[in-house]
Amino acid sequence: EATGETVAVAAPAGIFATFVDVAESRQPVRYFAKVGDRVPIHATSAGRALLAQMPREEREKLYRKIDFVAYAPTTPVGPEAVEARLAEAAAMGWHQSNTEYTPDLAGVAMPLPGSERRLSVVVVGPVSRCLARRPEMAVAVAEALKALG
């Protein structure tokens, strides 16, 4: 509600992030996602927010299984590129995406605390509405997570 964009909760599933809950935006042009959809764990902000919760050794084992396809010019295409994105996110306090896997989508993601499972929450929508709003959307996610305790 705070962002007006689609929000999903993701869990790791091997080399993918799988959506376990989705609340779609009411906007006529929006990111359409459903429970069970999978996205590459390395090429999405939701996935990288999951990777960030793993010890480095676990990530390195996972990287050996990933086929680092360049879905777009912005896709991180190797372990070093993913690790650089994780370091950038650690400094900012949130993970971001810009058409790295799905054309014309931008979003932000954060780890979702308070569960025994590794989970992340992502807010995503069209680049035209969301690219410049990523910092604002990150604040909305952080505030919502804080309110959850």
C-alpha positions in Angstrom: 0.0 0.0 0.0 2.8 2.4 0.9 4.5 2.0 -2.5 1.6 1.1 -4.8 3.7 -1.6 -6.4 3.8 -5.4 -6.4 5.3 -6.9 -3.3 6.5 -10.5 -3.0 8.2 -12.7 -0.4 10.8 -15.0 -1.8 12.6 -18.1 -0.4 15.7 -19.8 -1.8 15.2 -22.9 -4.0 18.6 -23.9 -5.2 19.8 -21.4 -7.8 16.4 -19.7 -7.8 14.3 -17.4 -5.6 10.8 -18.7 -5.4 7.9 -16.5 -4.5 6.0 -17.8 -1.5 3.6 -14.9 -1.2 2.6 -12.1 -3.6 0.5 -8.9 -3.3 0.0 -7.4 -6.8 -0.2 -3.7 -7.4 -3.5 -2.3 -8.4 -1.8 -0.3 -11.2 -3.0 -1.2 -14.7 0.7 -1.5 -15.7 2.4 -3.6 -13.1 4.7 -6.5 -12.4 2.5 -9.7 -12.6 3.8 -12.5 -10.3 2.2 -15.4 -8.6 3.1 -17.8 -5.8 5.5 -20.4 -7.2 7.2 -18.2 -9.8 11.0 -18.6 -9.8 13.6 -16.1 -10.7 17.4 -16.5 -10.8 18.8 -16.0 -7.4 21.8 -14.0 -8.7 20.0 -11.8 -11.2 17.3 -10.3 -9.0 17.2 -8.1 -5.9 14.9 -10.6 -4.2 17.5 -13.3 -4.9 20.5 -11.3 -3.8 18.7 -10.4 -0.5 18.6 -14.2 0.0 22.2 -14.7 -1.0 23.2 -12.0 1.5 21.9 -14.2 4.3 24.1 -17.1 3.4 27.7 -17.6 4.6 30.3 -16.9 1.9 31.2 -20.6 1.6 27.5 -21.5 0.9 27.3 -18.8 -1.8 30.5 -20.0 -3.4 29.1 -23.6 -3.7 25.9 -22.2 -5.2 27.8 -20.0 -7.7 29.4 -23.2 -9.1 25.9 -24.4 -10.0 24.7 -21.2 -11.6 24.8 -20.6 -15.4 25.6 -16.9 -15.4 23.4 -16.0 -18.4 23.4 -12.3 -19.4 19.7 -11.7 -19.5 20.3 -8.0 -20.0 23.3 -5.6 -20.0 22.7 -5.0 -16.3 22.8 -8.7 -15.2 25.7 -9.6 -12.9 27.5 -12.4 -14.9 29.8 -14.0 -12.5 30.5 -14.6 -8.8 32.7 -11.5 -8.5 29.9 -9.3 -10.0 27.3 -10.8 -7.6 29.6 -10.3 -4.7 30.1 -6.6 -5.7 26.3 -6.2 -5.8 26.1 -7.7 -2.3 28.8 -5.3 -1.0 27.0 -2.4 -2.6 23.7 -3.5 -1.0 25.4 -3.9 2.4 26.6 -0.3 2.3 23.2 1.0 1.2 21.1 -1.2 3.5 19.0 -2.6 0.6 19.3 -4.6 -2.6 18.3 -3.0 -5.9 17.5 -4.1 -9.4 17.2 -2.5 -12.8 16.1 -4.7 -15.7 18.7 -7.4 -14.7 16.3 -10.3 -15.4 13.0 -9.0 -16.5 12.9 -6.2 -19.0 11.5 -2.8 -17.8 11.4 -3.8 -14.1 13.1 -2.0 -11.2 12.8 -2.8 -7.5 14.3 -3.1 -4.1 14.6 -6.0 -1.7 15.6 -6.7 1.9 16.0 -9.8 4.0 12.8 -10.6 5.9 13.7 -11.3 9.5 11.8 -13.2 12.1 11.6 -16.6 10.5 13.5 -19.8 10.7 13.7 -19.8 6.9 15.7 -17.4 4.8 13.2 -15.0 3.2 13.3 -11.7 1.4 10.7 -9.1 0.5 10.8 -7.3 -2.8 8.9 -4.3 -4.1 9.0 -4.1 -7.9 7.4 -2.3 -10.8 7.9 -0.7 -14.1 11.2 1.3 -14.6 9.1 4.3 -15.6 7.6 4.5 -12.1 10.2 2.7 -9.9 13.7 3.4 -11.0 14.0 6.8 -9.5 11.8 5.7 -6.5 14.0 2.9 -5.3 15.4 4.8 -2.3 11.9 5.9 -1.3 10.6 2.3 -1.8 13.5 1.0 0.4 12.5 3.4 3.2 8.9 2.1 2.9 10.1 -1.5 3.1 12.4 -0.8 6.1 9.6 1.0 7.9 7.2 -1.9 7.3 9.8 -4.4 8.5 10.4 -2.3 11.6 6.7 -2.1 12.3 6.5 -5.9 12.2 9.1 -6.1 14.9 
